[in-house]
């Protein structure tokens, strides 16, 4: 399955601490759920055991919101740390 990242999604992922590879893995292997505006959400947890903005966290959760368009086009990315 082809997964492409919109420039907005690439920008948001970078500023929120996710790599393109993690976002693609989230779409390919993560939990799938319905989202607003006819989009599809994908969620996956990644072990972190590190710091983000000076605070320690064990897990990084990535949510990618996409539309089906010749494969998946990721529109935006949300990252949570816990």
PASEFI-539867 format. One record per residue (C-alpha): residue number from 1; residue in one letter; y, x, z. Coordinates in steps of 0.5 Angstrom, whole numbers. Layout:
<site resi="NUM" resn="A" y="Y" x="X" z="Z"/>
...
***
This chain:
<site resi="1" resn="X" y="0" x="0" z="0"/>
<site resi="2" resn="X" y="7" x="3" z="-2"/>
<site resi="3" resn="X" y="12" x="3" z="4"/>
<site resi="4" resn="X" y="19" x="5" z="2"/>
<site resi="5" resn="X" y="25" x="5" z="6"/>
<site resi="6" resn="X" y="32" x="2" z="5"/>
<site resi="7" resn="X" y="38" x="7" z="6"/>
<site resi="8" resn="X" y="40" x="3" z="12"/>
<site resi="9" resn="X" y="33" x="4" z="15"/>
<site resi="10" resn="X" y="33" x="11" z="14"/>
<site resi="11" resn="X" y="40" x="12" z="17"/>
<site resi="12" resn="X" y="38" x="7" z="23"/>
<site resi="13" resn="X" y="31" x="11" z="24"/>
<site resi="14" resn="X" y="34" x="18" z="25"/>
<site resi="15" resn="X" y="40" x="15" z="29"/>
<site resi="16" resn="X" y="35" x="12" z="34"/>
<site resi="17" resn="X" y="30" x="18" z="34"/>
<site resi="18" resn="X" y="24" x="16" z="29"/>
<site resi="19" resn="X" y="22" x="20" z="23"/>
<site resi="20" resn="X" y="20" x="17" z="16"/>
<site resi="21" resn="X" y="13" x="18" z="17"/>
<site resi="22" resn="X" y="13" x="14" z="24"/>
<site resi="23" resn="X" y="16" x="8" z="21"/>
<site resi="24" resn="X" y="11" x="9" z="15"/>
<site resi="25" resn="X" y="5" x="9" z="20"/>
<site resi="26" resn="X" y="8" x="3" z="24"/>
<site resi="27" resn="X" y="8" x="-1" z="17"/>
<site resi="28" resn="X" y="1" x="1" z="15"/>
<site resi="29" resn="X" y="-2" x="1" z="22"/>
<site resi="30" resn="X" y="2" x="-3" z="27"/>
<site resi="31" resn="X" y="2" x="-10" z="29"/>
<site resi="32" resn="X" y="5" x="-15" z="24"/>
<site resi="33" resn="X" y="9" x="-21" z="27"/>
<site resi="34" resn="X" y="14" x="-26" z="23"/>
<site resi="35" resn="X" y="21" x="-24" z="24"/>
<site resi="36" resn="X" y="28" x="-28" z="22"/>
<site resi="37" resn="X" y="30" x="-29" z="15"/>
<site resi="38" resn="X" y="23" x="-29" z="12"/>
<site resi="39" resn="X" y="22" x="-22" z="14"/>
<site resi="40" resn="X" y="16" x="-19" z="17"/>
<site resi="41" resn="X" y="16" x="-14" z="23"/>
<site resi="42" resn="X" y="11" x="-9" z="25"/>
<site resi="43" resn="X" y="10" x="-6" z="32"/>
<site resi="44" resn="X" y="7" x="1" z="34"/>
<site resi="45" resn="X" y="7" x="5" z="40"/>
<site resi="46" resn="X" y="7" x="13" z="40"/>
<site resi="47" resn="X" y="6" x="17" z="45"/>
<site resi="48" resn="X" y="12" x="21" z="47"/>
<site resi="49" resn="X" y="12" x="25" z="54"/>
<site resi="50" resn="X" y="18" x="28" z="52"/>
<site resi="51" resn="X" y="26" x="27" z="53"/>
<site resi="52" resn="X" y="31" x="22" z="49"/>
<site resi="53" resn="X" y="38" x="23" z="50"/>
<site resi="54" resn="X" y="36" x="27" z="57"/>
<site resi="55" resn="X" y="32" x="22" z="60"/>
<site resi="56" resn="X" y="24" x="23" z="60"/>
<site resi="57" resn="X" y="20" x="18" z="57"/>
<site resi="58" resn="X" y="12" x="17" z="56"/>
<site resi="59" resn="X" y="12" x="12" z="50"/>
<site resi="60" resn="X" y="16" x="11" z="44"/>
<site resi="61" resn="X" y="16" x="4" z="41"/>
<site resi="62" resn="X" y="18" x="3" z="34"/>
<site resi="63" resn="X" y="19" x="-4" z="30"/>
<site resi="64" resn="X" y="20" x="-4" z="23"/>
<site resi="65" resn="X" y="23" x="-10" z="19"/>
<site resi="66" resn="X" y="21" x="-11" z="12"/>
<site resi="67" resn="X" y="21" x="-15" z="6"/>
<site resi="68" resn="X" y="15" x="-15" z="1"/>
<site resi="69" resn="X" y="18" x="-13" z="-5"/>
<site resi="70" resn="X" y="13" x="-9" z="-10"/>
<site resi="71" resn="X" y="9" x="-6" z="-3"/>
<site resi="72" resn="X" y="14" x="-6" z="3"/>
<site resi="73" resn="X" y="21" x="-5" z="3"/>
<site resi="74" resn="X" y="23" x="-3" z="10"/>
<site resi="75" resn="X" y="30" x="-6" z="12"/>
<site resi="76" resn="X" y="32" x="-4" z="19"/>
<site resi="77" resn="X" y="28" x="0" z="25"/>
<site resi="78" resn="X" y="29" x="-1" z="32"/>
<site resi="79" resn="X" y="26" x="4" z="37"/>
<site resi="80" resn="X" y="25" x="3" z="45"/>
<site resi="81" resn="X" y="23" x="8" z="50"/>
<site resi="82" resn="X" y="19" x="7" z="56"/>
***
